Amino acid sequence: MFLIDYAWELWMYCWSTMQQMNNDPGPLFVLDIRNWIRNIEHHAPSNVNKILVGNKVDLDESKRAVQKPKGQALANEYGIKFFETV
């Protein structure tokens, strides 16, 4: 599994490396992922596993950059699963 954080160069490196690994389950997206998802949908095989993970759930809901309902709505918009972690 690869963690995709923010840089397009990192994405390209990870994707080219991931293509060489047949057993890799797919990329893990962090931060604003709308463009990342569109790029994955454009370049990846249709069976690539995608999940959205919200982190920092230990923060009070009012202090989060993205509250759980918004994260879930975004995941629903793209038809992917949503999880939260500390």
N, C-alpha and C positions, 0 to 999 in steps of 0.2 A: 504494500500500500504506500502511496506517496501523499505527502502533505503539500497541498498547493496553497501558498500564502498570499502572494501579491504580485510577483514579477512575471511578465510574459516570458522572459528568458528562462525562468525556472520552470514554467509550464512546458515550454518546448523541450527543455532538457528531460524533464520527467516523462513527457509523453513519448519521446524517442526511446528513452530507456525502457519505459513500460511496454512498448511494443515488442521488445526483445524478451520479455518475461511472460510466458504463456499462462502462468498460474496466478498472476497478480490480479486481485479482485477489482481494482479501479482506483481512481484518485479520490482524495479527501479534500473538500473545499473549505476554506476558512476566509472570513471577511466578506466583502461584497462579491457575490458570485453570479450575478446575472450574466455578465459577459462570459464568464468561465463556462457556465452551463451552455450557452449558445455555441461556444467554441467546441466543447465536448460533443454536443449534438451534431455539429458539422463535421468534425474530424474523427470521432471515435466510432467503433462498431456499435450498432444499435443495442447490443446486449451488455454494454458496459454498465456496471452497477454504480449508481449515484446516490449519495445520501447527503443531507445537510445537517451539520452539527453546530448547535449553539453552545458556546462555552461561557464561562464565568457565571454559571447559575447560582454560585454562592453569593452573588451580589443581590441586593434588594432589587425587586422588579423595576422600581422607578429609576434606578441608577444604571440599568443595562442600556447598551447602545441599541439593541434590538430586543423587544419584549417577546416572550414566548408566542403569543398569538400571531405576531407579525412573522416570526420565523416559520411557524406552522403554515401560515397562509402562503408564504413564498414557496415552501416545499410542495404544498398542494398545487400551486400554480404550474409547477414544472413536473408534477407527478412523481416526486421522489419522497423518500422517507425522511423524517425529521427526528433528531435526538438531541438531548442536551447533556452537557458534562461540565464538571468543575474546571 
